Amino acid sequence: MRSLPALLVLPLALCLISMESRNADHAMQSMRLEVSTYRNDSIVKGWGYDIYADDALYIHQPTIPAIQGTKGFHSEQDARAAGNFTVHKIKKNIVPPTISVAELDSLGLLR
């Protein structure tokens, strides 16, 4: 008899979790995301990128992620490509949107 309330609460909890997940997915997809690149010579030589979500700084990436050391991207185009790939991951609800060495290599960003 005691398990009956638990059996009633469990489906309700699962339904609420599912609704929250769908709301989070919709929020990520409806966010306006913008990549901004910048020359980063003060700390590391090279380029970095920022990602703004609805005009608020969301990600600040002054270096190439996933590699050893602190190196900037070789060019503005490389920084923008990495930023655009990160935006793609965010829109697909892959959070945190980490980038692996293999992904950097497949994008042609490792030299």
Secondary structure in CASP SS format (residue, H / E / C, confidence):
PFRMAT SS
TARGET T0000
AUTHOR 0000-0000-0000
METHOD secondary structure of the structure
MODEL  1
M C 1.00
R C 1.00
S H 1.00
L H 1.00
P H 1.00
A H 1.00
L H 1.00
L H 1.00
V H 1.00
L H 1.00
P H 1.00
L H 1.00
A H 1.00
L H 1.00
C H 1.00
L H 1.00
I H 1.00
S H 1.00
M H 1.00
E H 1.00
S H 1.00
R H 1.00
N H 1.00
A H 1.00
D H 1.00
H H 1.00
A H 1.00
M H 1.00
Q H 1.00
S H 1.00
M C 1.00
R C 1.00
L E 1.00
E E 1.00
V E 1.00
S E 1.00
T E 1.00
Y E 1.00
R E 1.00
N C 1.00
D C 1.00
S C 1.00
I C 1.00
V C 1.00
K C 1.00
G C 1.00
W E 1.00
G E 1.00
Y E 1.00
D E 1.00
I E 1.00
Y E 1.00
A E 1.00
D C 1.00
D C 1.00
A E 1.00
L E 1.00
Y E 1.00
I E 1.00
H E 1.00
Q E 1.00
P C 1.00
T C 1.00
I C 1.00
P C 1.00
A C 1.00
I C 1.00
Q C 1.00
G C 1.00
T C 1.00
K C 1.00
G C 1.00
F E 1.00
H C 1.00
S C 1.00
E H 1.00
Q H 1.00
D H 1.00
A H 1.00
R H 1.00
A H 1.00
A H 1.00
G H 1.00
N H 1.00
F H 1.00
T H 1.00
V H 1.00
H H 1.00
K H 1.00
I H 1.00
K H 1.00
K C 1.00
N C 1.00
I C 1.00
V C 1.00
P C 1.00
P C 1.00
T C 1.00
I C 1.00
S C 1.00
V H 1.00
A H 1.00
E H 1.00
L H 1.00
D H 1.00
S H 1.00
L C 1.00
G C 1.00
L C 1.00
L C 1.00
R C 1.00
END
